Amino acid sequence: MKKFAVISALSLSLLLGACSSSSNEGKLTPVKSGKKIEDIHGVGVASDGTTYVATHEGLFSTKDVGNSWNKVSSSSDDLMGFNLRSDGTMMTSGHPGKNSEYPNPIGVLISKDKGMSWKKVEYVGKIDFHVLTSYHHDPTIIYGLNQMGTGQYGAGIYKSTDGGKKWSKVEPKGLPGDLMKVYSLLVLPENKNTLLAGTEMGVMISKDAGANWEMFDNTRLITAMTVMPNGKDIIGYSMSDMVSGVMITQDAGQSWTSIGLDLGKDAASSISVNQKDEKQIAVSSFSTSLYETKDGGQKWDQIITDGKMK
């Protein structure tokens, strides 16, 4: 598929990015208009309408579609694998930044106060998960994708059923041998053991918690996806030879309906939906841009462009 090669180049810098961390309690600090950030590793729209952006230098937030921005706490950690769970809890992985209390990598951290402080959970100094996802109906069930493992913490899929305290490793059979060619991972809402993965080869499915995979849809690549607030539908960024953009499926990926935002040669790196307002959606891209809609996709505002905040 002609666009897939573009994704490999676009995502390489994102997947290899690493260089910041922390967990200090703090406050919101206003950021000057036009600030330049390096890499967006995740986006989350909270139930109060605040949009959070996890970057190479910490967490930032906006409540007015990018017209003003705040730095969240004093942390400058490189927040990889950032995910805002359905219960409002944030989880992340990554690397320590300046004056961080953490070793490299920082393992799994969780915040229950909107990123103001982070709690160590597991694998501190051992693993950097570039992708973290949780089961919508029970966010204590977490899957992490360790794409560049070394030693006893090798590459693979890791699963926790207790909020991240204990994990088991899965050797995924059928996925690309190079797990950096896996761009997105999602637990399907109808079954905590059924996963979809957006890979360079197409969309793949596992029905046994990530152990065995088979091709599900080789006509498209899903670079980012999450579950809609109704707990049934899935929203993602789909790319194919025919059409690309943000799309919604109501039948677990069998068919997709576009709601716009075709990014051309760019593509979405993460996507998030307000769990109390399904019309508010935020999408980050591999080119370090951020888009937001508050009307379900009829109008999209670009609030970060090539790393520059509006």
Disulfide bonds with the S-S distance in Angstrom:
none
